Amino acid sequence: MKNLANMMKSAQQMQTRMAEMQARLEATLVEGQAGAGMVKISLTGKGELKRIAIDPSLMVADDREVLEDLIVAAHADAKQKVEAMMAEEMQKATAGMSLPPGMKLPF
């Protein structure tokens, strides 16, 4: 029974760490860039788009497709950074608890 009590205690600690992690992710802004910083996109740690900054030199009608591509690339960069940050935070939150292979949190 002691093993079960330890497991429950570990689960409660992990739940607390997960709640703290969620709050940190929501408060964190991650910036992605494209075109040598001419397009910048800011996402929260939860992936919510907060800001887009576009260099005025890109505001040319003939370059619309370039601008669109740069926005997509900047978003992909920011999203990759958010995912890396989330994986790192998840590793901290689940430290000491072994999860089955392929199992991801939060569910």
Secondary structure, DSSP 8 states (H G I E B T S, - for coil): -HHHHHHHHHHHHHHHHHHHHHHHHHH-EEEEEETTTTEEEEEETT--EEEEEE-GGG--GGGHHHHHHHHHHHHHHHHHHHHHHHHHHHHHHTTT----TT--S--
